[in-house]
């Protein structure tokens, strides 16, 4: 066996229909929390020791620190900002570990799109624990505007 050959990871042993719905719901809570300035809802799906990289490259570790950062942002510079999220893929590496990508586009408060193309993409690392899915890590990356 060649141990230098790159493995293909992906769980096919489980029907992930319910898992996909749960993960999509978790990301929907992040979106709703963002759009309603509800910091608690925005971070409700993060593990106690989660890490999140924001769009300007700062990594925040720990749910309490994430909650505090969300509170500051949502009552400050993000107070009148709105977005719509689209899940672009979910891959199950193991039955209880998934990675997911979403794109984000700016909207008005009424949900009218401002961005034609995604302004940000995010990578989520998710784990199933105690009967539900949790965000263990997230990283946001700004997408340069098309010229």
N, C-alpha and C positions, 0 to 999 in steps of 0.2 A: 504494500500500500504506500503510495506517495503522499507523505504528510505535508508536502509543500503545495499540493494542488488545492486551490481555493474551493471551499465547500459552498454549496448552494443551500441557504437557510430558508426555511419556510415550513410552517406546520400545516400538514394536510390531514392530521389524525382527528381533527375536531371540526364540527360544524360551528363556524364562527358567526353565524347570522345574528344571534343575540349579542355577542361581543361587539360586533360592528355597530349595532344600534346603541349599545351602552357607551362606546367610545365617541360616537357622533353626538350623543346627548351630553357627554362630558365637555366636549369642545363647544357645543351650543351654549352651555352654561358660561363658559369663558366669554363668548361673544355677547350674550345677554348681560352679563356682569359689566363688561366694557361699555356697552351701549346705554346702560341704565346707571352707571357710576356706582355699581354695587361691588365693592372690593371683596366682600366675603364670598359672594357667589362666584366671582371671577377666579378665586383661588381654592374653592371648596373641593376640587378634585385633585389637589396636589398632595403628595406624601409629606410627612413632617420634615423630611430631610431632602426634599426636592431642590433641584437647582434649575434656574432659568436664566438664559442669556437674553438680554433685551436687544432692541434694534440698533442700539448705539454701542453694543459690545460689552456692557456691564453684566457680569454674572452675579446673580443674587442666590444665596443658598439658605434654605430653611423656609418652611411655610410661614412662620411668624414674620421673617424679613420680607418675604414675598407679599404678604398681606399689608405690611406697613408701606412698602413701595407702591402697591396698587392704590392704597388709600391716598398717598401723596399725589400720585399721578392723576387719579380720577377726580380729585378735588382741586387739582391745579391745571397743568398744561393740557391734560386730556379731557377736561370737564365737558367741553363742547365738541368732542371728536366722536365720530361714529364709524362703524365698519361692518362689512358683511364677510363672513368666512365661508370658504368652500373646501370641504375635505377632498383632497386630490388622490390620496391613496392610504391604505392601511395594510401593513404586512405583519403577519404573525410569525415571529422568529421561533417561538415555542408556544405551546398552548396558553401560557400565562405571560408572555412578553410580546409586545407589539411596538412597531414604529409607525407613526402616521405623519402625513404632511397635510398642511392646509395652506390655502392662499387667502390673502386678505385684501379687500378693496375698500377705500374710503367711501362713505355715503353721507347724505344729509341726515338730519334727525328723523326725517320721514322715510329713510331707506332708499332714496334716489341715488343711484351710483354717481360718484364724482370721478373715480378712476375708470378708464377703459380697460386697463390691464391691472393685474395684481400689483399692489404697492409693497407687499411684504409676503414672504413665505415663512412658514414655521415648521420645525421638526419636533415631534413629540416622541418621547420614550415612555411607554405605558406598561404597567404591571398589574396583573390580577392578584388581589390579596383580600382575604376575608370576604369573598363573595362579590367583589366589585372591582372595577378598573380604576387605577390611579395614575396620575402623571408623576413620573419620577424625574423627568428632565424635559425641558423645552428650550428651543433656541429660535429666536426670530431673526430674520435677515431681510433688510430692505432691498427692494428690487429697483434698480435705477430706472428712471422714466425713459420711455422710448423717445428717440429724437425725431 
